[in-house]
């Protein structure tokens, strides 16, 4: 069995982003494999911890991936500030074709377009993917999972950081399907009586007060904040209110555009033009949507650049959603030339944290030894890009650790889910499977 099939059967997906099935990337051809260890979401430390403790597995997974795609070069992108991670990965790279590339401590260094340019000097075509310029990019934890898949071990656990308003910020390894409530308890509990979660981080994550949400394959961590924190208050405003504020208050200052990382890299992303569209009806809708087409949703425009605290990122999200529904593809310029002020406009993480009012939560989140052992887990049938699993079990069944719980029709994009421990199937719905530990 080749690596592509091993990774497919193991259910490996991108562990730090949208959860694209990894076996599809490994079936392509490329000359460079890049491990994304930039980790630029404030307060999250998952990738740094994975690199410190599993450097050998990361390099092993990269070498396997390089062999699969025919690459001669491997690059691990790490922020220079993470000195322990840098040291352990450099040691693991010795004698191999993998090298470390040091990154600055700015946001969003982990954006795929930015990372590829920083490490290779290449620019991904507008609307394109790294494969088009000969690169395969995966999160560092994904490479750990590739190495495990080559040994017949599926993805059943996830490493994540619990930070913010908790007593003991921690990086944990938990069975997939564990609730955030149990993760927060493992971090000493919340220090606020009305906690709200930013799952995936403050900048690009999802905001929810549902502590019973499950950890899934793409979870990088969660920042816990009080409901009355200024950033939470902003994030919880409904879209109609966000749009009304933008329509009435945007003065077209262009700060959102001038700080946009994609704009500074040379792509035609202009959030101020998307904000301008809020003042119009359907007239010109397709034209204005194009200015949002290449947005990476980093959130810098909304949470850092805008002096009036408007919502350009959310306007871009809505525009891209409209384009997707209308099947509108990028038709703009295909030439890319970095802005001459790009280096001078990068936003340092500490400066961003000050703007977000979270410096008081800036603490280390060391790895808690041993995985959590919850009695009950809820596993969503869809945990990444593509189609959901079709359940292979029914209530009352007994399953072994690592046993597939779902499947996908042949040639359908998606990733299989597996039991994280020996269990009894308590419930099966069209959306999830509930397991109870034996």
C-alpha positions as CSV (number, residue, x, y, z in Angstrom):
1,X,0.0,0.0,0.0
2,X,1.5,3.4,-1.0
3,X,1.6,6.5,1.3
4,X,-1.4,8.2,-0.4
5,X,-3.6,5.2,0.4
6,X,-2.3,4.9,3.9
7,X,-3.0,8.6,4.6
8,X,-6.4,8.3,3.0
9,X,-7.3,5.4,5.2
10,X,-6.0,7.1,8.3
11,X,-8.3,10.1,7.7
12,X,-5.5,12.7,7.7
13,X,-6.6,16.3,7.0
14,X,-5.0,19.7,7.4
15,X,-4.6,20.1,11.2
16,X,-4.3,23.8,11.2
17,X,-6.8,25.3,8.8
18,X,-9.7,24.2,6.5
19,X,-9.1,20.5,6.9
20,X,-8.4,19.7,3.3
21,X,-7.8,15.9,2.9
22,X,-4.1,15.4,2.9
23,X,-4.0,12.3,0.6
24,X,-5.1,14.5,-2.3
25,X,-2.1,16.8,-1.9
26,X,0.3,13.8,-1.7
27,X,-1.1,12.4,-5.0
28,X,0.3,15.5,-6.8
29,X,3.8,16.3,-7.9
30,X,5.9,19.2,-6.5
31,X,9.5,20.1,-6.0
32,X,9.1,21.6,-2.5
33,X,7.3,20.5,0.7
34,X,6.7,23.2,3.3
35,X,5.7,22.6,7.0
36,X,3.7,25.5,8.3
37,X,4.8,26.1,11.9
38,X,4.2,29.9,11.8
39,X,1.3,29.9,14.3
40,X,0.4,33.5,14.4
41,X,-3.0,33.5,16.2
42,X,-2.3,35.4,19.5
43,X,-2.2,33.3,22.6
44,X,-2.2,29.9,20.8
45,X,1.0,27.7,21.2
46,X,-0.1,24.4,19.8
47,X,2.3,24.3,16.8
48,X,5.3,25.4,18.9
49,X,4.6,22.6,21.4
50,X,4.2,20.0,18.7
51,X,7.5,21.1,17.2
52,X,9.2,21.0,20.6
53,X,8.0,17.5,21.5
54,X,7.5,15.8,18.1
55,X,10.2,17.2,15.8
56,X,11.4,13.8,14.7
57,X,7.9,12.8,13.6
58,X,7.4,16.1,11.7
59,X,10.6,15.5,9.7
60,X,9.8,11.9,9.2
61,X,6.4,12.9,7.8
62,X,8.0,15.5,5.6
63,X,10.5,13.0,4.1
64,X,7.7,10.6,3.4
65,X,5.6,13.4,1.7
66,X,8.7,14.5,-0.3
67,X,9.2,11.0,-1.6
68,X,5.5,10.8,-2.5
69,X,5.3,14.0,-4.5
70,X,8.9,13.8,-5.9
71,X,10.2,16.8,-4.0
72,X,13.9,17.4,-3.4
73,X,13.5,20.2,-0.8
74,X,11.7,20.4,2.5
75,X,11.3,23.6,4.5
76,X,9.9,24.1,8.0
77,X,8.7,27.7,8.6
78,X,9.1,28.6,12.3
79,X,9.1,32.0,14.1
80,X,12.6,32.8,15.4
81,X,11.1,33.7,18.8
82,X,10.2,30.0,19.4
83,X,13.8,29.1,20.3
84,X,13.1,25.7,21.8
85,X,11.1,24.6,18.7
86,X,13.8,25.9,16.4
87,X,16.5,24.0,18.2
88,X,14.6,20.7,18.3
89,X,13.5,20.9,14.7
90,X,17.0,21.9,13.5
91,X,18.4,18.9,15.3
92,X,15.8,16.6,13.7
93,X,16.7,18.0,10.2
94,X,20.4,17.3,10.4
95,X,21.5,15.0,7.7
96,X,18.2,15.3,5.7
97,X,17.0,17.4,2.8
98,X,14.8,19.4,5.2
99,X,15.8,22.8,6.5
100,X,14.4,25.4,8.9
101,X,13.4,28.9,7.6
102,X,13.1,31.5,10.4
103,X,10.1,33.8,10.3
104,X,9.4,37.2,12.0
105,X,6.9,37.6,14.8
106,X,4.2,39.3,12.8
107,X,0.6,38.5,11.8
108,X,-0.4,36.6,9.7
109,X,2.9,34.9,9.0
110,X,1.0,31.6,8.6
111,X,-1.1,32.7,5.6
112,X,-0.3,30.2,2.9
113,X,0.4,32.8,0.3
114,X,2.8,34.7,2.6
115,X,4.5,31.6,3.8
116,X,5.2,30.3,0.4
117,X,6.7,33.6,-0.7
118,X,8.8,34.0,2.4
119,X,10.3,30.5,2.2
120,X,10.7,30.1,-1.6
121,X,10.4,33.6,-3.1
122,X,7.5,32.3,-5.3
123,X,4.1,33.9,-5.6
124,X,1.0,31.8,-5.9
125,X,-1.2,32.9,-8.8
126,X,-4.3,34.9,-7.8
127,X,-7.0,32.4,-6.7
128,X,-4.5,29.6,-7.0
129,X,-3.0,27.0,-4.8
130,X,0.7,26.2,-3.8
131,X,0.8,23.2,-6.2
132,X,0.6,25.6,-9.1
133,X,4.1,26.8,-8.3
134,X,5.5,23.4,-7.3
135,X,4.8,23.4,-3.5
136,X,2.9,21.3,-1.0
137,X,2.1,23.1,2.3
138,X,0.8,21.4,5.4
139,X,0.6,22.2,9.1
140,X,3.4,20.7,11.2
141,X,0.9,18.5,13.1
142,X,-0.3,17.2,9.7
143,X,3.2,15.8,9.1
144,X,3.1,14.0,12.5
145,X,-0.2,12.4,11.4
146,X,1.4,11.4,8.0
147,X,4.2,9.7,9.8
148,X,1.6,7.9,12.0
149,X,-0.4,6.9,9.0
150,X,2.6,5.2,7.4
151,X,2.7,3.0,10.5
152,X,-1.0,2.2,10.2
153,X,-2.2,4.6,12.9
154,X,-5.3,6.7,12.1
155,X,-6.0,10.2,13.4
156,X,-7.8,9.8,16.7
157,X,-6.4,12.5,18.9
158,X,-5.8,16.3,18.6
159,X,-3.4,18.7,20.2
160,X,-4.8,22.1,21.0
161,X,-4.2,25.1,23.3
162,X,-6.7,26.4,25.9
163,X,-5.8,30.0,26.7
164,X,-7.2,33.3,27.8
165,X,-9.4,33.6,30.9
166,X,-8.5,30.2,32.4
167,X,-6.5,29.5,35.5
168,X,-3.8,27.4,34.0
169,X,-3.3,27.9,30.2
170,X,-2.4,24.5,28.7
171,X,-1.7,22.7,25.5
172,X,-3.5,19.4,25.6
173,X,-3.8,16.2,23.6
174,X,-7.3,14.9,23.7
175,X,-9.4,12.3,21.9
176,X,-11.3,13.8,18.9
177,X,-14.8,14.5,20.0
178,X,-13.9,15.7,23.5
179,X,-15.9,18.8,24.6
180,X,-14.3,22.1,25.1
181,X,-16.0,22.1,28.6
182,X,-13.7,19.2,29.6
183,X,-10.7,20.9,28.0
184,X,-11.3,24.1,30.0
185,X,-11.6,22.1,33.2
186,X,-8.2,20.5,32.4
187,X,-6.8,24.1,32.2
188,X,-8.0,24.8,35.7
189,X,-11.4,26.1,34.7
190,X,-12.5,29.5,33.5
191,X,-11.8,32.7,35.5
192,X,-15.0,34.3,34.3
193,X,-18.6,33.4,35.2
194,X,-19.8,34.0,31.6
195,X,-17.1,32.5,29.3
196,X,-17.2,32.8,25.5
197,X,-15.0,30.7,23.2
198,X,-13.0,31.9,20.2
199,X,-12.4,28.4,18.6
200,X,-9.3,28.6,16.4
201,X,-8.3,32.0,17.8
202,X,-9.4,35.6,18.1
203,X,-8.5,36.7,14.6
204,X,-9.9,33.9,12.4
205,X,-11.7,31.7,14.8
206,X,-15.4,31.0,15.4
207,X,-17.0,32.8,18.4
208,X,-19.5,30.7,20.5
209,X,-20.7,30.4,24.1
210,X,-21.4,26.7,23.6
211,X,-18.8,25.0,25.8
212,X,-20.1,21.5,24.7
213,X,-18.8,21.9,21.2
214,X,-16.5,19.1,20.2
215,X,-12.8,19.2,19.4
216,X,-12.3,18.1,15.8
217,X,-9.4,17.3,13.5
218,X,-8.9,20.9,12.5
219,X,-9.0,22.4,16.0
220,X,-5.9,24.4,16.9
221,X,-7.2,25.8,20.2
222,X,-9.6,28.1,21.9
223,X,-9.3,31.5,23.6
224,X,-11.7,31.9,26.5
225,X,-12.8,35.5,27.2
226,X,-15.5,37.1,29.3
227,X,-18.7,38.0,27.4
228,X,-18.2,41.7,28.3
229,X,-14.7,41.8,26.7
230,X,-14.6,44.4,24.0
231,X,-13.6,42.0,21.3
232,X,-16.3,39.5,22.2
233,X,-18.9,42.3,22.2
234,X,-17.8,43.2,18.7
235,X,-17.7,39.7,17.4
236,X,-21.2,38.9,18.7
237,X,-22.9,41.7,16.8
238,X,-25.2,40.2,14.2
239,X,-24.3,40.6,10.5
240,X,-27.2,43.0,9.7
241,X,-25.9,45.4,12.5
242,X,-22.3,45.1,11.3
243,X,-23.5,46.0,7.7
244,X,-25.6,48.9,9.0
245,X,-22.7,50.3,10.9
246,X,-20.4,50.0,7.9
247,X,-23.0,51.6,5.5
248,X,-23.4,54.6,7.8
249,X,-19.9,55.2,9.0
250,X,-17.3,54.0,6.5
251,X,-15.4,57.1,5.3
252,X,-13.2,55.2,2.8
253,X,-10.0,56.0,4.6
254,X,-8.3,52.9,3.0
255,X,-6.6,51.8,6.2
256,X,-8.2,48.3,5.9
257,X,-6.6,48.0,2.4
258,X,-3.3,49.5,3.2
259,X,-2.7,47.0,6.1
260,X,-4.1,44.0,4.2
261,X,-1.4,41.3,4.0
262,X,-2.7,40.1,0.6
263,X,-2.8,43.6,-0.8
264,X,0.8,44.2,0.4
265,X,1.8,41.0,-1.2
266,X,0.5,42.3,-4.5
267,X,-2.9,40.7,-4.8
268,X,-6.0,42.7,-5.8
269,X,-7.7,42.7,-2.4
270,X,-9.2,46.0,-1.4
271,X,-11.6,45.8,1.6
272,X,-12.4,49.5,1.4
273,X,-14.0,48.9,-2.0
274,X,-16.0,46.0,-0.6
275,X,-17.2,48.4,2.3
276,X,-18.2,50.9,-0.4
277,X,-20.5,48.3,-1.9
278,X,-22.6,48.4,1.3
279,X,-23.9,51.8,0.2
280,X,-25.3,50.2,-3.0
281,X,-28.0,47.8,-3.9
282,X,-27.4,45.0,-6.4
283,X,-26.0,47.5,-8.9
284,X,-22.4,46.6,-9.5
285,X,-22.5,43.8,-7.0
286,X,-20.3,41.4,-9.1
287,X,-17.7,44.2,-9.6
288,X,-17.4,44.9,-5.9
289,X,-17.3,41.3,-4.9
290,X,-14.2,40.8,-7.0
291,X,-12.2,43.0,-4.5
292,X,-12.9,40.4,-1.8
293,X,-12.3,37.3,-4.0
294,X,-8.6,36.8,-2.8
295,X,-9.2,37.8,0.8
296,X,-7.8,35.2,3.3
297,X,-10.1,36.3,6.2
298,X,-7.2,37.1,8.5
299,X,-9.3,39.7,10.3
300,X,-6.5,42.3,10.4
301,X,-8.7,44.9,8.7
302,X,-11.6,44.6,11.2
303,X,-9.6,44.0,14.4
304,X,-6.6,46.2,13.9
305,X,-6.6,48.6,10.9
306,X,-10.0,50.2,10.9
307,X,-10.0,53.3,13.1
308,X,-13.8,53.3,13.4
309,X,-14.0,49.6,14.4
310,X,-16.1,48.6,11.4
311,X,-16.3,45.2,9.8
312,X,-14.5,45.0,6.5
313,X,-13.4,41.3,7.0
314,X,-17.0,40.3,7.5
315,X,-18.1,42.3,4.5
316,X,-15.4,40.4,2.4
317,X,-16.7,37.1,3.9
318,X,-20.2,37.9,2.8
319,X,-19.0,39.0,-0.7
320,X,-17.1,35.8,-1.2
321,X,-20.1,33.7,0.0
322,X,-22.2,35.5,-2.6
323,X,-19.6,34.8,-5.3
324,X,-19.6,31.2,-4.4
325,X,-23.4,30.9,-4.6
326,X,-23.4,32.6,-7.9
327,X,-20.4,30.5,-9.1
328,X,-18.4,33.7,-9.9
329,X,-14.7,33.0,-10.4
330,X,-11.8,35.4,-10.2
331,X,-11.5,37.4,-13.4
332,X,-9.1,40.2,-12.3
333,X,-5.4,40.7,-12.9
334,X,-3.1,37.7,-12.8
335,X,0.1,39.6,-12.3
336,X,1.4,39.9,-8.7
337,X,4.1,42.4,-7.5
338,X,4.7,42.9,-3.8
339,X,4.0,46.4,-2.4
340,X,7.2,48.5,-1.7
341,X,5.9,49.2,1.8
342,X,5.1,45.6,2.6
343,X,7.9,45.0,5.2
344,X,7.2,48.3,6.9
345,X,3.5,47.6,7.4
346,X,3.7,44.2,9.0
347,X,1.9,44.0,12.3
348,X,4.0,42.6,15.3
349,X,2.1,40.1,17.4
350,X,2.7,42.2,20.6
351,X,1.2,45.3,18.9
352,X,-1.8,43.3,17.8
353,X,-2.3,41.8,21.3
354,X,-2.3,45.3,22.7
355,X,-4.9,46.4,20.2
356,X,-7.0,43.3,21.1
357,X,-6.8,44.1,24.9
358,X,-5.4,40.7,25.7
359,X,-1.9,41.4,27.0
360,X,-3.0,40.3,30.4
361,X,-3.6,36.8,29.0
362,X,-0.2,36.5,27.4
363,X,1.1,33.4,29.2
364,X,2.9,30.2,28.2
365,X,0.7,27.2,27.6
366,X,2.9,24.2,28.4
367,X,2.1,20.7,27.3
368,X,0.1,18.7,29.8
369,X,1.6,15.2,29.9
370,X,-0.8,12.4,28.8
371,X,-4.0,12.7,26.9
372,X,-7.3,13.5,28.5
373,X,-9.6,10.4,29.0
374,X,-13.2,11.6,28.7
375,X,-15.9,9.0,29.2
376,X,-18.0,10.4,26.4
377,X,-17.2,11.9,23.0
378,X,-19.3,13.4,20.2
379,X,-17.7,13.0,16.8
380,X,-19.1,15.1,13.9
381,X,-19.4,13.2,10.7
382,X,-17.9,16.1,8.8
383,X,-14.6,17.4,10.2
384,X,-12.9,19.1,7.2
385,X,-13.3,20.0,3.6
386,X,-15.5,17.7,1.4
387,X,-18.4,15.5,2.2
388,X,-19.5,14.1,5.5
389,X,-19.0,10.5,6.5
390,X,-21.7,7.9,6.1
391,X,-22.0,6.1,9.5
392,X,-20.8,2.5,9.5
393,X,-22.1,1.8,13.0
394,X,-25.4,1.8,14.9
395,X,-26.4,2.4,18.5
396,X,-25.3,-0.6,20.7
397,X,-22.3,-1.5,18.6
398,X,-19.0,-2.0,20.3
399,X,-16.0,-0.5,18.5
400,X,-12.2,-0.8,19.0
401,X,-9.7,2.1,19.2
402,X,-8.8,3.2,15.7
403,X,-11.8,1.5,14.1
404,X,-13.4,3.4,11.2
405,X,-16.8,4.8,12.3
406,X,-17.7,6.2,8.9
407,X,-16.9,5.9,5.2
408,X,-17.1,7.8,2.0
409,X,-18.1,6.7,-1.5
410,X,-15.2,6.1,-3.9
411,X,-13.7,9.3,-5.4
412,X,-15.7,11.5,-3.0
413,X,-13.6,14.2,-1.3
414,X,-13.5,13.8,2.5
415,X,-11.8,12.0,5.3
416,X,-12.8,9.0,7.4
417,X,-13.3,9.3,11.1
418,X,-12.2,6.7,13.6
419,X,-12.9,5.7,17.2
420,X,-10.4,7.3,19.6
421,X,-10.8,4.5,22.2
422,X,-12.7,1.3,22.8
423,X,-16.3,2.2,23.2
424,X,-20.0,1.6,22.9
425,X,-21.9,3.5,20.3
426,X,-24.5,5.5,22.2
427,X,-26.1,7.5,19.4
428,X,-25.9,8.0,15.6
429,X,-27.5,10.9,13.9
430,X,-27.2,12.4,10.4
431,X,-24.6,14.8,11.9
432,X,-22.6,13.0,14.6
433,X,-21.8,9.7,16.4
434,X,-21.7,9.6,20.2
435,X,-19.3,7.1,21.9
436,X,-19.2,6.0,25.5
437,X,-16.0,4.5,26.9
438,X,-16.1,0.9,27.8
